[in-house]
């Protein structure tokens, strides 16, 4: 079995990547090592395999396959580290087409989604500053504006005589108060014509308003029209609010009085002239309609005299047309004759058809008997009819049965009996000789004569019908002409009546026409209306707030620091293993007899909060080890000064204090410092092991912490990169894995040198640590991509130095030792999913000064701390 990078992409809104997998030599199977982070991951739905998606194996082309797992826990889920990084790991040859199409839809990390509320809270002081600046500028603008004063009055304008008489045909003609309807008063009050003729031209205006006395009429008109405003009061048709605004406070009510009095005089003049004009119009209208009525009466009389005889039966409703009645009678008789002719003709056609078909005379007679006239003959000659019926029956029986049939003989005997009876009575037998043929011929002659007779009658009746119709149409024309003249006369009479009624209502003095004009509320003393301090502050505050938000957004956009633990987990797509508080100099206590430096907090202060933070990282490591075998762990950072060496030392001490056998390796072959912190000789060490000059057991130094062994860098080599790429490194890691429970390798920063990139793919897992500082997001992203590109198993990140600087934007950390009030549950990945993992969590919700009473080391009488011996147990130095 050999290990390689086997990224398996899940095409899902949340993408996860299987990293270090054990793959068989055939490359056809994939058995992922159990590796679950101690943070909360977003698991795929139970019916989706977390390993589903494109997959490739070492030495083979990339192909699309389905992972063998059936539940989210079948494989080591690692959050995705970026589409570009994933595609960059694929070989150029054989790269599938979907790799060039960009990431799947819906796979955008939560960290790339803009959270406006979080941004506003982070930059609240900047937004508040923008608001204050806006309000300040608004106040300055308010002070510099010229104050405007306004006087307001309320008037009621109602029609004096709203009921009007409508003249037929003149519904749109002006009639009294309708000359200016209610809703047009506001337009008249503000019109140029009214203000010029009724207000500006008033000589009393100059006396009442001295400030405009010396102005030209055009300037007066402009100032009054500019400041005057008329509005119809809400939910009212007759109440108007009239206001005038001006920078001169004393002029407002005076000008408004002039406008109101001028409009009252305008209405009085307007409707007095309107009444006289309307009376003249109605008088002319009455004379015209009287003349038309007389003309119509003359035309009616002329028509009556011209058609005197035809109008003998004429009344007020019109002519009684006798010719039309006669037409109707003739038409009914003609229709009856045509019906009889059709009936006779149909019988003739039927006889001809029967003869053409070769029917016997007896059959024809029998059929004709159905006719009403033949039936009457049958009643007169019943004996002949009976014989005919018997003979017809005999013919049918002969045709059906033959001559010798008994029924035929019976019918022959009946016929013979009837014939003897008729001979004894002296009646000629029917059907003998030419009687039958004569009967049919005579009947045909009778029908033909009847048809000819009906034709003669129809000709005569139709001629009479046409004669009567011509006379009826002539009478209809006369009738229509008279009716038209009468209707016109009635209309003229109704108009005349309406005009007379309207003349009686017209008031030429104007007292009854026009509008009632009443000032309900006289003009008030002018008060300042502009500028409004509230409006100015509202607009200025909004603009300032908008500007502050815009600046805050730009500042937030340019900020390359992490703002929260979730931001770290989502941006790096890695779990957070722990937060290490800042260790100030005052907290770095040195215990007498211990060679470890003061930064080894887990040695000197095992009960402190900082040591508890290191133990949280240790617990995360232990939990990971329950899922798979992780023994060799590399600790690195993006840049120098991130605290990786301190983390590696304290993590190794914490693991050793739990009873494990731990080897700490200083793999920084360029700037080693672990030997200074531990206080051990560094003549020979890791470099000698890589050169093959020293065995692992010989290089390991037992420290003062039980179970902790240390391999220093030794003499710094001139070719550190070549040593790390030599086959000795995998051999060293394999030997150390067999001899120790855990191996912690302290390596250089990733962005400084390439050494950690050589070590990373050979260890079981990598822990990335960094401090929160400027541009840390860029450097941490780059460091993660470097580790991912070499196929390293990234265990997670550890945030160092919490409290030593401004913290995450949303989670403000104070100085360590004052109030470290951050409460974070390890085992959570961002805000996704449910907490999963080992279930370990701790929170700091209290003041360190109180907590130190429990965690500080015992103090000897006199205020001095007790001295420690050189032996250190699992819980720290022992006295």
Secondary structure as UniProt FT lines:
FT   STRAND          2..5
FT   STRAND          8..9
FT   STRAND          16..17
FT   STRAND          20..23
FT   TURN            25..26
FT   STRAND          30..32
FT   TURN            46..47
FT   TURN            50..51
FT   STRAND          53..55
FT   TURN            58..59
FT   STRAND          63..65
FT   TURN            72..73
FT   HELIX           83..88
FT   TURN            93..94
FT   HELIX           97..100
FT   TURN            105..106
FT   HELIX           110..112
FT   HELIX           116..122
FT   HELIX           124..144
FT   STRAND          148..159
FT   TURN            168..169
FT   TURN            171..172
FT   HELIX           176..179
FT   HELIX           182..184
FT   HELIX           185..189
FT   HELIX           192..194
FT   HELIX           195..200
FT   HELIX           204..208
FT   HELIX           210..212
FT   TURN            213..214
FT   HELIX           217..227
FT   STRAND          228..232
FT   TURN            234..235
FT   STRAND          239..246
FT   TURN            249..250
FT   HELIX           251..306
FT   TURN            307..313
FT   STRAND          314..315
FT   TURN            316..317
FT   STRAND          318..319
FT   HELIX           322..356
FT   TURN            357..358
FT   HELIX           361..368
FT   TURN            369..370
FT   HELIX           372..380
FT   HELIX           382..401
FT   TURN            403..404
FT   HELIX           406..425
FT   TURN            430..431
FT   TURN            433..434
FT   HELIX           435..505
FT   TURN            508..509
FT   STRAND          515..521
FT   STRAND          527..530
FT   HELIX           533..558
FT   HELIX           565..572
FT   STRAND          576..581
FT   HELIX           585..587
FT   TURN            592..593
FT   TURN            598..599
FT   HELIX           601..604
FT   TURN            606..607
FT   HELIX           609..627
FT   STRAND          632..637
FT   TURN            640..641
FT   HELIX           644..657
FT   TURN            658..659
FT   STRAND          662..666
FT   HELIX           674..678
FT   HELIX           686..691
FT   HELIX           696..699
FT   STRAND          701..702
FT   TURN            706..707
FT   STRAND          708..711
FT   HELIX           720..724
FT   HELIX           728..739
FT   STRAND          742..746
FT   TURN            750..752
FT   HELIX           755..760
FT   TURN            761..762
FT   STRAND          765..771
FT   TURN            774..775
FT   HELIX           776..789
FT   TURN            790..791
FT   STRAND          794..802
FT   TURN            816..818
FT   STRAND          823..824
FT   TURN            826..827
FT   TURN            830..831
FT   STRAND          842..843
FT   HELIX           848..855
FT   TURN            861..862
FT   STRAND          872..873
FT   TURN            874..875
FT   STRAND          876..877
//
